[in-house]
Amino acid sequence: MTFEAAFMIGYANVLLLIALGLHRLGRVNTSPWSSRALAGHQRRHSDDAPHDGSPPGDMGPDHDLPAWPHGEPRRLHTGIAMIAATAAMVLVVAAMVRHHATAEVLLLTATGVAAGALVARLGNALRTAESLAIHARQRVRRQRH
């Protein structure tokens, strides 16, 4: 196995791990009202606090929807993770064009299959998160009318 093929396989696997980490990072709750650092403030203002960072007494029309930075981190991180996984898949395909030894082709194929599976999984998660966000917006609109 050549150094170049081994480097590309390793680099593609690192990209896949980064994609998994980014997807996982998108699941972290970014709401300021769930922070442990604000626990004392939450006890003092335990009434129905809005999700958009505005003061607890200010209930605007979008009270049920979190503000932008807190409403879409899952989709943002999943989208970036999908770009990293797609880059790994393109890298593997380009390496397959260049390297034809049996061991290299087997390892590149295994990495390519893993990259393809991750791209499919992230695409499904992205569609699911997007449909959940659309349904949440529709539910809030129905409640207003």
N, C-alpha and C positions, 0 to 999 in steps of 0.2 A: 504494500500500500504506500502510495506517495504521501509526502508531507502535505501537499496541497489538498488532497482529498480528505485526509484526516483533519486538517484545519477547517475545511468547509463543513464536514460532519459535526465537529465540535461547535463551530460557530452557529450552525443551524439549531443544534440542541440548546445552546445558550439562549438563542432568540425564542425558542419554544418555552423555556423556563421563564423568561421575562414576560412573555405573553400570558402564561398562567398566573404569574405574580400580579400583573396589572389587572387581570380579570378578578382576582381575589381582592385586590385593593379597592375595586369598585363596590364591593359589598360592605365596606366600612360605613357606619352611620356617621354622616357629617352634620347632623343637626346640632345647633348650639345648645338646644334644650336637653340633649342627652349626654352632655359632657359632665364628667365628674368634677371638673374644676369649677363648674357653675352650680354645684349642688346646693350651696348655701343660698345663692340667689334664687334658685328654684323653690326652696322651702319658703322663702319670704314672699314669693310671687307664685303660689301654687295654683292660682286660678287658671282657667283655660288659656294657656300661652300659645300665641300664634307660631307658626313654623317658619315665618319669613324673617325673623330677627327683629321685628318691630316690637315696641313696648307691649306688655301683656294686655293693656286696656284697649289697644288699637286693633279692632277686628275689621279688616277690610273685606272687600268682596271676594278676594282670593284666599280667604282664611284656610280653606281645606287643602289648598295646593302649596307645597313648599316653594320657597323662592328658588331662582335659577341655580345658584351654585349648590344648593342642597337637594334639588329635585332630579338631576340627571347625572350624577357621578357614575352610576352603574353603566349607563349607555356609553358615556364618554370613555371610561376605562376599557370597556369591552370592545369598543371601536378601535382604540389604539392597540389593544392586544391583538385584534384581528389583523391589523396592519403588520405587526411584528411577526405573527404566524404566517401570513402570506409571504412576507419577505423571506422567511426561512424556507418556505416551499419553493419559491422562485430560485433561491440559492441552490437548493438540492437539485432542481431540474437542470440548472445551468451546469452544475458539477457532473451530472449524469451524461450530459452531452460531451463533456471533455474527457472523462475518465471511464474506461471500459474494462478494467480488470474485474474479475469475478467477486473478490472480497469487497472492492469499492462499490460495485453495483449493488450488492446485497445490503451493505450498510446504508448506502444512499437511499435505496428503496425503502428500508425500514424507517429511516428518518423522514422520508417523503410521505409515507403512509401516516406516520404520527402527526406530521404537519397538516396533512389534509384532513385528518380526523379532528384536529384541534380547530382548524378553520371552520369546519362544518358545525362543530359544537358552539363555537363563539358566534357564528352567524345565527344559529338557532336561539342562543341566549339574547342576542341583539334584537332579533325580531320579537321575542317574547317580552323583553323589557320595553320595547317600543309600543307593543300592543297594550301592555299594562298601563303605560303612561297615557295612551289615547283613551282607554276605558276610564281612567281616573278623571281626566278632563271632562269626558262626556257625563260622568256621574255627577260632578260638581255643577255642570251646566244644568242638568235636569233638576237638581235640588234647588237651584236659584229660581227656576221658573215654575 
